[in-house]
Amino acid sequence: MDYVYIALLALAGFLIGGAYTLWKSMKLIAILLLFGAVLAGAGAVAWWISTT
């Protein structure tokens, strides 16, 4: 079974947590982390759809 989409979802969650933590002190970095989380989440969904 292919676990790439699970790893991408975990990465997205990690990035969202980092963005939440940094939001009050460094908004630009937090926005970049959110953008990365969106990309990782979209990649996970695309990967999951392509394997089913």
C-alpha atoms as a printed R data frame, in Angstrom:
   type eleno elety resid chain resno      x      y      z
1  ATOM     1    CA   MET     A     1  0.000  0.000  0.000
2  ATOM     2    CA   ASP     A     2  1.162  3.491 -0.762
3  ATOM     3    CA   TYR     A     3  1.682  5.766  2.227
4  ATOM     4    CA   VAL     A     4  2.894  8.879  0.452
5  ATOM     5    CA   TYR     A     5 -0.417 10.687  0.918
6  ATOM     6    CA   ILE     A     6 -0.348  9.941  4.646
7  ATOM     7    CA   ALA     A     7  3.154 11.421  4.880
8  ATOM     8    CA   LEU     A     8  2.013 14.499  2.944
9  ATOM     9    CA   LEU     A     9 -0.953 14.963  5.279
10 ATOM    10    CA   ALA     A    10  1.369 14.650  8.262
11 ATOM    11    CA   LEU     A    11  3.666 17.264  6.712
12 ATOM    12    CA   ALA     A    12  0.691 19.573  6.153
13 ATOM    13    CA   GLY     A    13 -0.326 19.204  9.796
14 ATOM    14    CA   PHE     A    14  3.207 19.902 10.949
15 ATOM    15    CA   LEU     A    15  3.357 23.044  8.809
16 ATOM    16    CA   ILE     A    16 -0.014 24.258 10.082
17 ATOM    17    CA   GLY     A    17  1.213 23.821 13.653
18 ATOM    18    CA   GLY     A    18  4.332 25.813 12.887
19 ATOM    19    CA   ALA     A    19  2.299 28.564 11.250
20 ATOM    20    CA   TYR     A    20  0.003 28.739 14.266
21 ATOM    21    CA   THR     A    21  2.970 28.997 16.592
22 ATOM    22    CA   LEU     A    22  4.693 31.722 14.580
23 ATOM    23    CA   TRP     A    23  1.625 33.815 13.753
24 ATOM    24    CA   LYS     A    24  2.030 36.435 16.506
25 ATOM    25    CA   SER     A    25  5.762 36.952 16.093
26 ATOM    26    CA   MET     A    26  6.574 36.367 12.391
27 ATOM    27    CA   LYS     A    27  3.556 36.694 10.144
28 ATOM    28    CA   LEU     A    28  5.457 36.413  6.847
29 ATOM    29    CA   ILE     A    29  7.026 33.086  7.811
30 ATOM    30    CA   ALA     A    30  3.649 31.865  9.086
31 ATOM    31    CA   ILE     A    31  2.024 32.719  5.743
32 ATOM    32    CA   LEU     A    32  4.769 30.858  3.901
33 ATOM    33    CA   LEU     A    33  4.234 27.839  6.147
34 ATOM    34    CA   LEU     A    34  0.492 27.986  5.481
35 ATOM    35    CA   PHE     A    35  1.163 28.101  1.750
36 ATOM    36    CA   GLY     A    36  3.381 25.027  2.088
37 ATOM    37    CA   ALA     A    37  0.690 23.263  4.113
38 ATOM    38    CA   VAL     A    38 -1.888 23.968  1.406
39 ATOM    39    CA   LEU     A    39  0.477 22.599 -1.237
40 ATOM    40    CA   ALA     A    40  1.193 19.483  0.825
41 ATOM    41    CA   GLY     A    41 -2.512 18.929  1.464
42 ATOM    42    CA   ALA     A    42 -3.364 19.365 -2.207
43 ATOM    43    CA   GLY     A    43 -0.564 17.003 -3.133
44 ATOM    44    CA   ALA     A    44 -1.872 14.428 -0.667
45 ATOM    45    CA   VAL     A    45 -5.373 14.623 -2.116
46 ATOM    46    CA   ALA     A    46 -4.061 14.425 -5.684
47 ATOM    47    CA   TRP     A    47 -1.872 11.448 -4.812
48 ATOM    48    CA   TRP     A    48 -4.740  9.672 -3.054
49 ATOM    49    CA   ILE     A    49 -7.100 10.246 -5.997
50 ATOM    50    CA   SER     A    50 -4.525  9.024 -8.501
51 ATOM    51    CA   THR     A    51 -4.012  5.746 -6.612
52 ATOM    52    CA   THR     A    52 -7.687  4.866 -6.202
